[in-house]
């Protein structure tokens, strides 16, 4: 049977690299100890020293076994492995001269790794433990005569200097290496966001180009439909039910023609750069009235803020109106029951919540909706929600969809408001 792949999380990759570093390091320590025993005649507690090396080798084997699990490695687990490294180093240095061991500065390696890969508070935990262990090793250790220089005081001045340098290096690495690593991570995140926005803008531009051509082509069939509906109404004046249906169809055709004309008129660059500002309540009432014309069959209940909110203003962009209507249509399509609309706003932000009584959102699609052309409808293209996200994000707002605990989908819209003096 094939082994499971290595975890793809960043701590998982870092743990794999840490196990490689651990293997190389302790192999080097073993070679150095054997060299010291054979060449320099070190007097060591061999059982304790070699037991420590074997224990670290077992930990490394267990680490490789852990990496085969599909469960991702968490930051706290990665910190635990670094603490095990520090513990092994402390035990080894304790039996090989303590602070007099010239390899004592290797404590900085796990600290550097922590500062570059773990959150701030984890790095300070590791730094504190290393400083405590280093300080204790200055006074408690099994000395190695070859590491001790002749001196007249009870505490070697050279060792004190090494200890002070260690404290300084610890602070610098913990602070600056972490900051540099954080800057790199932030840069990568910014580059990723920029690439995603560029791809989304390219998709929007392609949709806009096709929309312009489609709007031009739809003018002729809509005019033809309007003429035919007018003639049918004249041919059957004595059928009231048919007349009512024809009147509804004429209204829908007229709405389509008005929408196309609005699309052309609002394509003017100056209007896009300087959209009109309207009072929030007037803007929302206009959106709802237009939606009622488009969807006369929909049942909904709306909750306006009580008491009325203070007067606030919003950029009455035609694309924002279309985005809100897309969300209202999605809620109406998903629900055969009443759609609940909750409105509220402050001087800074508009809150619009839509609750339908539909089946909810599949979990595998919840995070992808609005990022690409994905739809939960059997005949949907995913275009409306994609453009809605793009429009509201362009205005500095957000759209979030949740599965409501009482059933259905809750759509939360947050849009920054404008001030008249800003104009």
C-alpha positions in Angstrom: 0.0 0.0 0.0 1.3 3.5 -0.8 2.1 5.8 2.0 0.0 8.8 2.5 1.5 12.0 1.1 3.2 14.4 3.4 1.0 17.1 4.9 0.8 20.2 2.7 0.6 22.7 5.5 3.5 24.9 6.2 4.2 23.5 9.6 4.3 20.0 8.0 6.9 21.1 5.5 8.9 22.8 8.2 8.8 19.7 10.4 10.2 17.6 7.5 13.1 20.1 7.1 13.6 20.1 10.9 14.0 16.3 11.0 16.6 16.6 8.2 18.5 19.2 10.2 18.2 17.1 13.4 19.6 14.1 11.6 22.6 16.0 10.2 23.3 17.8 13.5 23.3 14.8 15.8 25.3 12.8 13.3 27.9 15.6 13.5 27.8 15.6 17.3 28.4 11.8 17.3 31.3 12.2 15.0 32.8 15.0 17.2 32.4 13.0 20.4 34.1 9.9 18.8 36.9 12.2 17.6 37.3 13.7 21.1 37.4 10.3 22.7 40.0 8.9 20.3 42.2 11.9 19.6 41.9 14.2 22.6 41.1 11.7 25.3 37.8 13.2 26.5 36.6 11.8 29.9 32.9 11.6 29.5 29.9 9.7 31.0 29.6 7.5 27.9 26.4 5.8 28.9 24.6 9.1 29.4 26.0 10.7 26.3 25.3 7.8 23.9 21.8 7.3 25.5 21.0 10.9 24.6 22.1 10.5 21.0 20.1 7.3 20.7 17.1 8.9 22.2 17.3 11.8 19.7 17.7 9.3 16.8 14.5 7.5 18.0 12.7 10.9 18.1 13.8 11.6 14.6 12.5 8.2 13.4 9.1 8.8 15.2 9.0 12.2 13.5 9.3 10.7 10.0 6.6 8.2 11.0 4.4 11.1 12.1 4.9 12.8 8.8 3.2 9.9 7.0 -0.1 10.7 8.8 -2.8 12.6 6.7 -3.5 14.8 9.8 -1.8 18.2 9.3 0.9 19.4 11.7 -0.2 22.3 13.9 2.1 25.1 15.2 2.0 23.8 18.7 3.2 20.4 17.6 6.0 22.0 15.6 7.0 23.9 18.8 7.0 20.7 20.7 9.5 19.2 18.4 11.7 22.3 18.8 11.4 21.9 22.6 12.5 18.3 22.3 15.6 19.4 20.3 16.4 22.0 23.0 16.0 19.3 25.7 18.3 16.9 23.9 20.9 19.7 23.4 20.7 20.6 27.1 21.2 17.1 28.3 24.1 16.6 25.9 25.8 19.8 26.9 25.2 18.9 30.6 27.4 15.8 30.2 30.0 17.5 27.9 31.1 20.5 29.8 28.0 22.7 30.0 28.6 26.3 29.1 32.3 25.5 28.4 31.3 23.4 25.4 32.2 25.3 22.3 29.1 24.1 20.6 26.8 25.7 23.2 25.9 28.4 20.7 24.0 25.8 18.7 21.1 26.7 20.9 20.6 29.6 18.5 19.7 27.3 15.6 16.3 26.0 16.9 15.6 29.6 18.1 16.3 30.9 14.6 14.0 28.3 13.1 11.3 29.2 15.6 11.6 32.9 14.9 11.3 32.4 11.2 8.5 29.9 11.1 6.3 30.2 14.3 4.1 32.9 15.8 5.6 35.5 18.0 4.5 34.1 21.4 5.8 30.6 20.5 9.2 32.1 19.7 9.4 33.9 23.0 8.5 30.7 24.9 11.4 28.8 23.2 13.8 31.8 23.8 12.9 31.9 27.5 13.6 28.1 27.9 16.9 28.3 26.0 18.1 31.2 28.2 17.2 29.4 31.4 18.9 26.2 30.2 22.0 28.1 29.1 22.2 29.9 32.5 21.9 26.7 34.4 24.6 25.0 32.3 27.0 27.7 33.5 26.8 26.3 37.0 25.6 22.7 36.7 27.5 20.4 34.4 30.0 17.6 34.2 33.2 19.4 33.2 35.5 18.3 30.4 39.1 19.2 31.4 40.0 20.0 27.8 37.4 22.7 27.7 38.5 24.4 30.9 41.1 27.1 30.7 43.4 28.1 33.6 41.9 31.1 35.5 42.1 32.7 38.9 38.4 33.4 39.6 35.6 30.9 40.2 33.8 32.0 37.1 35.7 32.2 33.7 35.4 35.7 32.3 35.4 34.2 28.8 32.3 32.2 29.7 30.5 35.2 31.1 31.2 37.1 27.9 29.8 34.2 25.9 26.7 34.2 28.1 26.1 38.0 27.5 26.6 37.6 23.8 24.2 34.8 23.8 21.5 36.9 25.5 22.1 39.7 22.9 21.9 37.2 20.0 18.8 35.7 21.4 17.0 39.0 21.4 18.1 40.0 18.0 17.2 36.8 16.3 13.8 36.5 18.1 12.8 40.0 17.0 14.4 40.7 13.6 14.3 37.3 12.1 10.7 37.0 13.0 10.0 40.4 11.4 11.8 39.5 8.2 10.0 36.2 7.9 6.7 37.9 8.6 7.5 40.5 5.9 8.2 37.7 3.4 5.0 35.9 4.3 3.0 39.1 3.9 4.6 39.8 0.6 3.7 36.3 -0.7 0.2 36.8 0.5 0.0 40.2 -1.2 1.3 38.8 -4.4 -1.2 36.0 -4.3 -4.1 38.5 -3.7 -2.8 40.6 -6.6 -2.8 37.6 -8.9 -6.3 36.6 -7.9 -7.6 40.2 -8.4 -5.9 40.4 -11.8 -7.5 37.1 -12.9 -10.9 38.3 -11.7 -10.5 41.6 -13.5 -9.7 39.8 -16.7 -12.8 37.6 -16.3 -14.9 40.7 -15.6 -13.5 42.5 -18.7 -14.3 39.5 -20.9 -17.9 39.4 -19.5 -18.3 43.1 -20.0 -17.2 42.9 -23.6 -19.6 40.1 -24.3 -22.4 41.9 -22.4 -21.9 45.0 -24.7 -22.3 42.9 -27.8 -25.3 41.0 -26.4 -27.0 44.2 -25.4 -26.7 45.5 -29.0 -28.1 42.2 -30.4 -31.0 42.0 -28.0 -32.5 45.4 -29.1 -34.1 43.9 -32.3 -35.8 40.9 -30.8 -37.2 42.9 -27.9 -38.7 45.4 -30.4 -40.2 42.6 -32.4 -41.7 41.1 -29.2 -43.2 44.4 -28.2 -44.9 44.8 -31.6 -46.3 41.3 -31.5 -47.6 41.7 -28.0 -49.4 44.9 -29.0 -51.0 43.2 -32.0 -52.1 40.2 -29.9 -53.7 42.5 -27.4 -55.7 44.0 -30.2 -56.7 40.7 -31.7 -58.2 39.3 -28.4 -59.9 42.2 -26.7 -62.6 40.0 -25.2 -60.3 37.7 -23.2 -59.4 39.4 -19.9 -57.1 36.6 -18.6 -55.1 36.7 -21.8 -55.0 40.5 -21.7 -53.6 40.4 -18.2 -50.9 37.9 -19.2 -50.1 40.1 -22.3 -49.9 43.2 -20.1 -47.4 41.4 -17.8 -45.3 40.3 -20.8 -45.3 43.8 -22.2 -44.2 45.1 -18.8 -41.3 42.6 -18.7 -40.2 43.5 -22.3 -40.3 47.2 -21.4 -38.2 46.5 -18.3 -35.6 44.7 -20.5 -35.5 47.6 -22.9 -35.1 50.1 -20.1 -32.3 47.9 -18.6 -30.5 47.8 -21.9 -30.8 51.5 -22.4 -29.5 52.1 -18.8 -26.6 49.8 -19.6 -25.6 51.9 -22.6 -26.1 55.3 -20.8 -24.2 54.2 -17.7 -21.2 53.0 -19.7 -20.2 56.6 -19.9 -16.8 56.9 -18.2 -17.5 60.1 -16.4 -20.6 58.7 -14.7 -18.7 55.6 -13.6 -16.0 57.7 -12.0 -18.4 60.1 -10.4 -21.6 58.2 -9.5 -24.5 60.0 -8.0 -25.0 60.0 -4.2 -28.4 59.2 -2.8 -29.9 58.8 0.7 -29.6 55.1 1.7 -33.4 54.7 2.3 -34.3 56.2 -1.1 -31.7 54.1 -2.9 -32.9 50.8 -1.2 -36.6 51.6 -1.9 -35.7 52.2 -5.6 -33.9 48.8 -5.7 -36.8 47.0 -4.1 -39.3 48.7 -6.4 -37.3 47.7 -9.5 -37.0 44.1 -8.1 -40.8 43.9 -7.6 -41.3 44.8 -11.3 -38.8 42.0 -12.3 -40.2 39.4 -9.9 -43.9 40.2 -9.2 -44.4 36.6 -8.0 -42.0 36.7 -5.1 -43.2 36.9 -1.5 -41.0 38.7 0.9 -41.1 40.6 4.2 -38.8 43.5 4.9 -37.7 44.9 8.2 -36.7 48.5 8.1 -34.7 49.9 11.1 -36.9 51.0 14.0 -36.5 53.7 15.0 -35.3 55.1 11.7 -31.6 55.4 11.4 -29.9 58.7 11.0 -29.6 60.0 7.5 -26.8 58.4 5.5 -25.7 58.5 1.9 -24.5 55.9 -0.6 -22.9 55.9 -4.0 -25.9 55.0 -6.3 -23.8 53.0 -8.8 -25.9 51.2 -11.3 -23.7 48.1 -10.9 -24.4 48.1 -7.1 -28.1 48.1 -7.9 -27.6 45.1 -10.2 -25.5 43.3 -7.6 -28.2 43.7 -4.9 -30.9 42.5 -7.3 -28.8 39.5 -8.1 -28.7 38.6 -4.5 -32.4 39.1 -4.1 -33.1 36.9 -7.1 -30.8 34.2 -5.8 -32.7 34.2 -2.5 -36.1 34.2 -4.3 -35.0 31.3 -6.6 -33.8 29.2 -3.6 -36.9 29.6 -1.6 -40.5 28.7 -2.2 -41.4 30.5 1.0 -41.1 34.1 2.2 -37.8 35.8 1.8 -36.8 37.9 4.8 -34.9 41.1 4.3 -33.3 42.9 7.2 -32.0 46.4 6.7 -29.9 48.6 9.0 -27.2 51.2 8.6 -25.0 53.6 10.4 -23.2 56.7 9.2 -20.4 54.4 8.1 -21.8 51.1 6.8 -25.0 49.5 5.4 -26.1 46.2 6.7 -28.3 44.0 4.5 -29.2 40.5 5.5 -31.2 38.1 3.3 -32.6 34.9 4.7 -34.3 32.4 2.3 -35.9 29.0 3.2 -34.0 27.0 0.6 -31.9 23.9 1.0 -28.7 25.8 2.0 -25.2 25.7 0.5 -23.2 22.5 0.0 -20.1 22.7 2.1 -17.8 21.8 -0.8 -19.1 24.9 -2.7 -19.4 27.4 0.3 -15.8 28.7 0.0 -15.8 28.9 -3.8 -19.0 30.8 -4.4 -18.3 34.3 -5.8 -14.7 33.5 -6.6 -15.3 31.8 -10.0 -18.2 30.8 -12.2 -19.9 28.3 -9.8 -23.6 28.0 -9.2 -25.8 26.0 -6.9 -28.7 26.1 -9.4 -29.2 23.3 -11.8 -29.4 25.7 -14.7 -27.2 28.5 -13.3 -24.0 29.8 -14.7 -22.5 31.3 -11.5 -22.0 34.6 -13.3 -24.4 36.7 -11.2 -22.8 35.9 -7.9 -19.3 36.3 -9.3 -20.2 39.8 -10.6 -22.0 40.6 -7.4 -18.9 39.8 -5.3 -16.7 41.8 -7.7 -18.9 44.8 -7.6 -19.3 45.0 -3.8 -15.6 44.3 -3.2 -14.8 47.1 -5.6 -16.8 49.4 -3.5 -15.0 48.2 -0.3 -17.8 46.0 0.9 -18.2 42.2 1.6 -20.6 39.5 0.8 -20.8 36.3 3.0 -23.1 33.4 2.7 -23.9 31.0 5.6 -26.1 28.0 6.2 -28.6 29.3 8.8 -29.1 27.2 11.9 -32.8 27.2 11.3 -32.5 26.2 7.7 -31.9 28.1 4.5 -29.1 30.5 3.5 -28.2 33.7 5.2 -26.6 36.3 3.0 -24.8 39.1 4.8 -23.9 42.2 2.8 -21.8 45.1 4.2 -21.2 48.2 2.1 -19.3 51.4 3.2 -21.4 54.5 3.0 -20.5 58.0 1.7 -20.9 61.5 3.1 -22.3 64.4 1.2 -19.3 66.6 2.1 -16.9 64.0 0.5 -18.2 65.1 -2.9 
